[in-house]
């Protein structure tokens, strides 16, 4: 279920679940507790309902639902390795996996690791 825009500055979360088959599901919600209950109970037919049990691996909270929607859409296009780097908080690897030659060159030439 994708976040729906319901006015400006509505708090939201992006989350990543792991399904019983090991695959990842990325979603966005304005009510994390309710949405997790819906996933755990398999309340709606769909990806996670068919792959129970599921486990919550990662969340990020946003003060503006629009920012959450943007990140959710980006993450859904990422590789598994890139999602895993995000969940581990390995931002250097995340940049390396982005495929950006500019970022790779900058990281290789930097004597200090990025913050």
FENRA-V760945 format. One record per residue. N is the residue number from 1. RES is the residue in one letter. OMEGA is omega in radians with two decimals (999 if undefined). D_CENTER is the distance of its C-alpha to the mean C-alpha in Angstrom with 1 decimal. Layout:
[[N | RES | OMEGA | D_CENTER] [N | RES | OMEGA | D_CENTER]]
This chain:
[[1 | X | 3.14 | 13.1] [2 | X | 3.08 | 12.0] [3 | X | 3.03 | 12.8] [4 | X | 3.11 | 16.4] [5 | X | -3.13 | 17.9] [6 | X | -3.14 | 20.5] [7 | X | -3.11 | 22.1] [8 | X | 2.98 | 21.3] [9 | X | 3.02 | 19.6] [10 | X | -3.11 | 18.2] [11 | X | -3.11 | 15.7] [12 | X | 3.10 | 12.3] [13 | X | 2.91 | 9.0] [14 | X | -3.09 | 5.4] [15 | X | 3.05 | 4.9] [16 | X | 3.09 | 4.9] [17 | X | 2.97 | 8.6] [18 | X | -3.13 | 11.2] [19 | X | -3.12 | 14.2] [20 | X | 3.12 | 17.8] [21 | X | 3.11 | 18.0] [22 | X | -3.13 | 15.4] [23 | X | 3.13 | 13.0] [24 | X | 3.05 | 9.2] [25 | X | 3.11 | 8.2] [26 | X | -3.14 | 5.2] [27 | X | -3.11 | 6.9] [28 | X | -3.12 | 8.2] [29 | X | 3.03 | 11.5] [30 | X | 3.09 | 14.3] [31 | X | -3.01 | 15.5] [32 | X | -3.10 | 13.2] [33 | X | 3.14 | 16.2] [34 | X | -3.10 | 17.6] [35 | X | 3.11 | 14.6] [36 | X | 3.08 | 14.2] [37 | X | 3.12 | 18.0] [38 | X | 3.11 | 17.8] [39 | X | -3.08 | 15.5] [40 | X | 3.14 | 17.7] [41 | X | -3.11 | 20.8] [42 | X | -3.01 | 19.9] [43 | X | -3.12 | 21.2] [44 | X | 3.04 | 20.1] [45 | X | 3.13 | 20.9] [46 | X | -3.00 | 18.0] [47 | X | -3.05 | 15.6] [48 | X | 3.13 | 15.0] [49 | X | -3.12 | 18.6] [50 | X | -3.06 | 20.0] [51 | X | 3.13 | 18.2] [52 | X | -0.04 | 19.0] [53 | X | 3.10 | 18.7] [54 | X | -3.11 | 15.0] [55 | X | 3.10 | 13.5] [56 | X | -3.11 | 10.8] [57 | X | -2.98 | 9.4] [58 | X | 3.01 | 7.0] [59 | X | 3.01 | 6.9] [60 | X | -3.12 | 7.6] [61 | X | 3.12 | 10.6] [62 | X | 3.08 | 12.1] [63 | X | 3.14 | 15.8] [64 | X | -3.10 | 15.6] [65 | X | -3.13 | 13.9] [66 | X | 3.10 | 14.3] [67 | X | 3.11 | 12.1] [68 | X | 3.14 | 9.2] [69 | X | 3.13 | 10.2] [70 | X | -3.13 | 10.5] [71 | X | 3.12 | 7.1] [72 | X | -3.13 | 5.7] [73 | X | 3.10 | 8.7] [74 | X | -3.09 | 8.3] [75 | X | -3.14 | 5.3] [76 | X | 3.14 | 7.4] [77 | X | -3.07 | 10.2] [78 | X | 3.03 | 9.3] [79 | X | 3.08 | 11.4] [80 | X | -3.13 | 10.9] [81 | X | -3.14 | 12.4] [82 | X | 3.08 | 10.1] [83 | X | 3.14 | 7.0] [84 | X | 3.08 | 9.6] [85 | X | 3.10 | 10.8] [86 | X | -3.10 | 7.9] [87 | X | 3.11 | 8.0] [88 | X | -3.08 | 11.7] [89 | X | -3.14 | 11.9] [90 | X | -3.03 | 13.9] [91 | X | 3.06 | 13.8] [92 | X | 3.09 | 17.0] [93 | X | 3.11 | 15.8] [94 | X | 3.10 | 12.7] [95 | X | 3.13 | 15.4] [96 | X | -3.13 | 17.7] [97 | X | -3.12 | 15.4] [98 | X | 3.12 | 14.9] [99 | X | -3.14 | 18.5] [100 | X | 3.13 | 19.9] [101 | X | 3.10 | 23.4] [102 | X | 3.13 | 23.9] [103 | X | 3.14 | 21.2] [104 | X | 3.13 | 22.6] [105 | X | 3.14 | 26.1] [106 | X | 3.13 | 25.3] [107 | X | -3.12 | 23.8] [108 | X | -3.10 | 26.8] [109 | X | -3.09 | 29.3] [110 | X | 3.08 | 28.0] [111 | X | 3.10 | 30.0] [112 | X | 3.12 | 27.7] [113 | X | 3.12 | 24.1] [114 | X | 3.11 | 21.6] [115 | X | 999 | 20.6]]
